[in-house]
Amino acid sequence: MPLWTCEQCGAQFPETPAPPASCPICEDERQYVNWKGQTWLTREDLARKHKVVWRDDLGLTGLALEPSFAIGQRALLVPDRGGCVMWDCVPLVTEDAIAHVRSLGGLKAISISHPHYYGAVADWSAAFGNAPVYLHGDDAQWVTRPYPSIVPWQGDSHRISDDILLVRTGGHFSGATVLHWRAGADGRGALLTGDIAMVAMDRRSVSFMYSYPNYVPLGAATVRTIAERVAPLAFDRIYGAWWGKNIASGGKAAFDWSVQRYIAAVSDRG
């Protein structure tokens, strides 16, 4: 029986004779069902139409699909003792991509910012000896393909290693998570945000949304909570969710200024 991948969001679903009736991630108000209707690809069809590519993105190896597929995010490999931590995920695994990741030390763990980027996380875990997959437990209802290596962590932080800390900020999803890499940016620290804090096109600021495609902003109180949870972290660089969407330096000041700009913009100022 085939595994099924939603063509709109890239989520992978379990093996069944026929595709699921619907994709709950796309039917949620943060996402949307494709205008031509719900469509699916088998894992094999996806591999025939797309490939996994990798290249440097501001000092980290990124992985993405070409041609771009679904939401179009790229994953990042954060080097650590004992292997890399994959941050966010893509909807496909290939033998070439597995070999390249192995050449960089393999995967010791996977963590994902929120359900829109779960992709083929079970396949990536299986390819590296069932590497643990750290997903915040508050988002457990959005796991479309349950897998034994998923670790539903709880609370507001979870440490993977001395240098890598997961922080639940909430916002985009209840369990929305960022990754703090203490050794990043040549020891100045880096924050990997996906689109929990979206790096803007000016690459000097970030912003926040409940739904990006449906243009639903977050409230000021929620963004204040995000800022409070990020405040203790030291970082000079911010990595976003797509190629080149990064703030190379001055990231902490840019983040703090962006929070104040956002709160002013959504608050009632009379």
C-alpha positions as CSV (number, residue, x, y, z in Angstrom):
1,M,0.0,0.0,0.0
2,P,1.3,3.5,-0.8
3,L,2.1,6.3,1.6
4,W,0.2,9.5,0.7
5,T,1.5,13.1,0.6
6,C,-0.8,16.1,0.5
7,E,0.0,18.1,-2.6
8,Q,-0.9,21.4,-0.9
9,C,0.9,21.3,2.4
10,G,3.4,18.4,2.0
11,A,2.2,16.4,5.0
12,Q,2.7,12.6,4.7
13,F,0.0,10.2,5.7
14,P,0.1,6.4,6.6
15,E,-0.1,3.6,4.1
16,T,-3.7,3.0,2.9
17,P,-5.2,1.5,-0.3
18,A,-6.8,4.8,-1.2
19,P,-5.8,8.4,-0.2
20,P,-7.4,10.0,2.8
21,A,-10.7,11.7,2.4
22,S,-9.2,15.1,3.4
23,C,-6.1,16.7,4.9
24,P,-6.8,18.2,8.4
25,I,-3.8,20.5,8.1
26,C,-5.2,22.1,4.9
27,E,-8.7,22.3,6.3
28,D,-7.5,24.2,9.3
29,E,-8.0,28.0,9.1
30,R,-4.2,28.6,9.1
31,Q,-3.8,26.8,5.8
32,Y,-6.2,26.2,2.8
33,V,-7.4,23.5,0.5
34,N,-6.0,23.8,-3.1
35,W,-8.4,25.7,-5.3
36,K,-8.5,22.6,-7.6
37,G,-9.5,20.5,-4.7
38,Q,-7.7,18.1,-2.4
39,T,-5.0,16.2,-4.3
40,W,-2.5,13.5,-3.3
41,L,0.8,12.0,-4.5
42,T,2.2,8.7,-3.5
43,R,5.7,8.7,-2.2
44,E,6.9,7.2,-5.4
45,D,5.1,9.8,-7.6
46,L,6.6,12.6,-5.5
47,A,10.1,11.1,-6.0
48,R,9.6,10.9,-9.8
49,K,8.5,14.6,-10.0
50,H,10.9,16.2,-7.5
51,K,14.4,15.7,-6.0
52,V,16.0,16.8,-2.7
53,V,18.8,19.3,-3.2
54,W,21.2,20.8,-0.7
55,R,23.4,23.9,-0.5
56,D,24.9,26.3,2.0
57,D,22.6,28.9,3.5
58,L,24.6,31.3,5.7
59,G,26.9,28.6,7.0
60,L,24.4,25.8,7.5
61,T,23.5,23.1,5.0
62,G,19.9,23.4,3.8
63,L,17.7,20.8,2.2
64,A,14.7,21.5,-0.1
65,L,12.8,20.1,-3.0
66,E,13.3,21.0,-6.6
67,P,11.1,22.0,-8.2
68,S,9.6,23.6,-5.2
69,F,6.7,21.7,-3.7
70,A,3.8,22.5,-1.3
71,I,4.8,25.2,1.1
72,G,8.4,25.3,-0.2
73,Q,10.4,25.4,3.1
74,R,13.9,24.2,3.5
75,A,15.3,22.2,6.4
76,L,18.6,23.1,8.1
77,L,21.2,20.8,9.5
78,V,22.7,22.1,12.7
79,P,26.1,20.4,13.5
80,D,26.4,19.0,17.0
81,R,28.5,16.5,18.8
82,G,27.3,13.0,17.7
83,G,25.7,14.2,14.5
84,C,23.5,16.9,13.1
85,V,20.1,18.1,14.3
86,M,17.7,18.5,11.4
87,W,15.6,21.6,12.0
88,D,12.2,21.6,10.2
89,C,11.7,19.0,7.5
90,V,10.8,18.4,3.9
91,P,8.2,16.1,2.3
92,L,10.7,13.7,0.6
93,V,13.7,11.5,1.4
94,T,16.1,10.2,-1.3
95,E,19.1,8.0,-1.3
96,D,21.3,10.8,-2.5
97,A,20.1,13.1,0.2
98,I,20.6,10.4,2.9
99,A,24.2,9.8,1.6
100,H,25.0,13.5,1.8
101,V,23.6,13.9,5.3
102,R,25.7,10.9,6.4
103,S,28.8,12.6,4.9
104,L,28.1,15.4,7.4
105,G,27.9,13.1,10.4
106,G,24.3,11.8,10.0
107,L,21.3,12.8,12.1
108,K,21.2,12.5,15.9
109,A,17.8,14.1,16.2
110,I,15.1,16.0,14.3
111,S,13.0,18.9,15.6
112,I,10.3,20.9,13.8
113,S,8.9,24.3,14.5
114,H,5.2,23.5,13.8
115,P,2.9,21.1,11.9
116,H,3.1,22.8,8.5
117,Y,6.7,21.5,8.2
118,Y,6.3,17.9,9.5
119,G,6.6,16.6,6.0
120,A,8.2,13.2,5.7
121,V,9.7,13.3,9.2
122,A,9.0,9.6,9.8
123,D,11.0,8.6,6.7
124,W,13.9,10.8,7.7
125,S,13.9,9.3,11.2
126,A,13.8,5.8,9.8
127,A,16.7,6.5,7.5
128,F,18.9,7.4,10.5
129,G,18.2,4.5,12.8
130,N,14.9,5.9,14.1
131,A,16.5,9.2,15.3
132,P,14.3,10.9,17.9
133,V,11.8,13.4,16.5
134,Y,11.1,16.2,19.0
135,L,7.6,17.6,18.4
136,H,5.9,19.7,21.0
137,G,3.1,17.7,22.7
138,D,0.6,20.6,22.4
139,D,0.6,19.9,18.6
140,A,0.1,16.2,18.9
141,Q,-3.3,16.3,17.2
142,W,-1.6,17.5,13.9
143,V,0.7,14.5,13.5
144,T,-0.6,12.9,10.3
145,R,1.7,9.9,10.3
146,P,2.3,8.6,13.8
147,Y,5.7,7.0,14.3
148,P,7.4,5.4,17.3
149,S,10.4,7.8,17.3
150,I,8.3,10.9,17.9
151,V,9.0,12.4,21.3
152,P,6.1,14.7,22.3
153,W,8.0,16.9,24.7
154,Q,6.2,19.2,27.2
155,G,6.7,22.5,28.9
156,D,8.4,25.6,27.5
157,S,11.9,24.3,26.8
158,H,13.7,21.1,26.0
159,R,17.5,20.7,25.7
160,I,18.9,18.5,23.0
161,S,22.5,19.2,23.9
162,D,24.7,21.8,25.6
163,D,24.5,24.0,22.5
164,I,20.9,23.2,21.2
165,L,17.8,24.3,23.1
166,L,14.2,24.1,21.9
167,V,11.9,26.8,23.2
168,R,8.1,26.8,22.9
169,T,7.0,30.3,22.0
170,G,3.4,29.5,20.9
171,G,1.8,31.9,18.5
172,H,1.4,30.3,15.0
173,F,0.5,27.0,16.8
174,S,0.1,26.2,20.5
175,G,3.3,24.2,20.4
176,A,5.2,26.5,18.1
177,T,8.9,26.1,18.7
178,V,12.1,27.9,17.9
179,L,15.6,26.5,18.2
180,H,18.5,28.3,19.9
181,W,22.0,27.3,18.7
182,R,24.4,28.7,21.2
183,A,27.5,27.9,19.1
184,G,26.0,29.5,16.0
185,A,27.3,32.6,14.2
186,D,30.8,31.8,15.3
187,G,29.8,31.6,19.0
188,R,27.6,34.7,19.0
189,G,24.5,32.5,18.9
190,A,21.7,31.8,16.3
191,L,18.0,31.5,16.5
192,L,16.2,29.3,14.1
193,T,12.6,30.4,13.8
194,G,11.0,28.8,10.8
195,D,8.1,31.2,10.3
196,I,7.2,31.4,14.0
197,A,9.0,34.8,13.6
198,M,9.0,35.3,9.9
199,V,12.1,37.0,8.5
200,A,10.8,39.8,6.3
201,M,11.9,40.6,2.8
202,D,14.2,43.4,4.1
203,R,16.1,40.8,6.0
204,R,16.4,43.3,8.8
205,S,13.2,42.5,10.7
206,V,10.7,39.8,11.5
207,S,6.9,39.6,11.9
208,F,4.3,37.3,13.3
209,M,1.1,35.7,11.9
210,Y,-1.5,33.2,13.0
211,S,-2.2,32.4,9.3
212,Y,0.1,33.6,6.6
213,P,-2.0,32.6,3.5
214,N,-5.2,33.8,5.0
215,Y,-3.7,37.1,6.5
216,V,-4.7,36.6,10.1
217,P,-2.3,38.4,12.5
218,L,-1.4,37.4,16.0
219,G,-2.6,39.6,18.9
220,A,-0.3,41.8,20.8
221,A,-0.5,39.7,24.0
222,T,0.6,36.6,22.1
223,V,3.6,38.4,20.6
224,R,4.6,39.7,24.0
225,T,4.7,36.1,25.2
226,I,6.9,35.1,22.3
227,A,9.2,38.0,23.1
228,E,9.4,37.0,26.8
229,R,10.4,33.5,25.9
230,V,13.0,34.6,23.5
231,A,14.4,37.3,25.7
232,P,16.8,35.1,27.8
233,L,18.5,33.8,24.6
234,A,21.7,35.3,23.3
235,F,21.9,35.4,19.5
236,D,23.3,37.5,16.7
237,R,21.8,35.6,13.7
238,I,18.3,34.5,12.8
239,Y,17.5,31.8,10.3
240,G,14.1,31.8,8.7
241,A,12.2,29.1,6.8
242,W,13.2,29.6,3.2
243,W,16.5,30.0,1.2
244,G,18.2,33.3,2.1
245,K,15.5,34.5,4.5
246,N,17.9,35.1,7.3
247,I,19.2,38.0,9.3
248,A,23.0,37.7,9.2
249,S,23.9,39.9,12.1
250,G,22.3,42.1,14.7
251,G,19.5,39.5,15.1
252,K,18.7,40.1,18.7
253,A,18.3,43.9,18.3
254,A,16.3,43.3,15.1
255,F,14.0,40.9,16.9
256,D,13.3,43.2,19.8
257,W,12.7,46.2,17.5
258,S,10.4,44.1,15.3
259,V,8.3,43.1,18.4
260,Q,7.8,46.7,19.4
261,R,6.9,47.7,15.8
262,Y,4.4,44.8,15.5
263,I,2.7,45.6,18.9
264,A,2.4,49.2,17.9
265,A,0.9,48.3,14.6
266,V,-1.8,46.0,15.9
267,S,-2.7,48.0,19.1
268,D,-5.5,50.5,19.2
269,R,-3.7,53.8,19.2
270,G,-6.8,55.9,18.9
